[in-house]
Amino acid sequence: MASTHPQAAPYHRPIVISGPSGVGKGTLIQKLIDSHPGKFSLGFSHTTRKPRLGEVEGMAYNFVPRSAFLNLLENDSFIEHTYFSGNYCGTSKENIASQQKQGSIVLLDIDIEGIKTITKSQSLHARYVFIKPTNFRTLESRLRARGTEVSRSKALSLA
C-alpha cells in the first residue's frame, strides 16, 4: 500500500515525543515551541473525550463526537489511533501535512501503542524521542497532583 502522507524534507520531519504520563512531554513540547517561534508546531489529536479544565478546542485537541471520529477512522484520516478508557484518540494526517506545508517541524505526543502503529505503516518518516522518568517517586507525585488515577496506573505500567 502506498503512503498517503507526503515525505517531509529531512529538516521538516515530525518529531514524536513519547514516554509515560507525567514525565514532562508536554512541558518539553511547549518549551521547544516557545523558544523557537515559527520553527515548531504542535500536532494535535482528535478525541472523543471531554475537555479537561483549561483545554481549548483546536489547541491540543479537536474534541469530536464519537460518530465523527468513527467516520474519520473509516476514511483512513489518522496516522495512528487508539481506544483507551472509553474514548478514541487519533493523530490526523491532514493536520500534520498542513503544518508541514507551513514550514513547521511538527511535534507529536504519541503513546507507545501509537508509535507501533506508525512504525508498522512507515508513513510518517518521523524522528522519535522517548523520555523516561528520573525516578518513579517523582512521576507518581506528578500523577497524583493531576488527580487522574487512570493516567497514573497506565503511566506506572509503561514506566
C-alpha positions, 0 to 999 in steps of 0.5 A, spaced: 500 500 500 502 506 498 503 512 503 498 517 503 502 522 507 507 526 503 515 525 505 517 531 509 524 534 507 529 531 512 529 538 516 521 538 516 520 531 519 515 530 525 518 529 531 514 524 536 515 525 543 513 519 547 514 516 554 509 515 560 504 520 563 507 525 567 514 525 565 514 532 562 512 531 554 508 536 554 512 541 558 518 539 553 513 540 547 511 547 549 518 549 551 521 547 544 515 551 541 516 557 545 523 558 544 523 557 537 517 561 534 515 559 527 520 553 527 515 548 531 508 546 531 504 542 535 500 536 532 494 535 535 489 529 536 482 528 535 478 525 541 472 523 543 473 525 550 471 531 554 475 537 555 479 537 561 479 544 565 483 549 561 483 545 554 481 549 548 478 546 542 483 546 536 489 547 541 491 540 543 485 537 541 479 537 536 474 534 541 469 530 536 463 526 537 464 519 537 460 518 530 465 523 527 471 520 529 468 513 527 467 516 520 474 519 520 477 512 522 473 509 516 476 514 511 483 512 513 484 520 516 489 518 522 496 516 522 495 512 528 489 511 533 487 508 539 481 506 544 483 507 551 478 508 557 472 509 553 474 514 548 478 514 541 484 518 540 487 519 533 493 523 530 490 526 523 494 526 517 491 532 514 493 536 520 500 534 520 501 535 512 498 542 513 503 544 518 508 541 514 506 545 508 507 551 513 514 550 514 513 547 521 517 541 524 511 538 527 511 535 534 507 529 536 505 526 543 504 519 541 503 513 546 507 507 545 501 503 542 501 509 537 508 509 535 507 501 533 502 503 529 506 508 525 512 504 525 508 498 522 505 503 516 512 507 515 508 513 513 510 518 517 518 518 516 518 521 523 524 522 528 522 519 535 524 521 542 522 517 548 523 520 555 523 516 561 522 518 568 528 520 573 525 516 578 518 513 579 517 517 586 517 523 582 512 521 576 507 518 581 507 525 585 506 528 578 500 523 577 497 524 583 497 532 583 493 531 576 488 527 580 487 522 574 488 515 577 487 512 570 493 516 567 497 514 573 496 506 573 497 506 565 503 511 566 506 506 572 505 500 567 509 503 561 514 506 566 
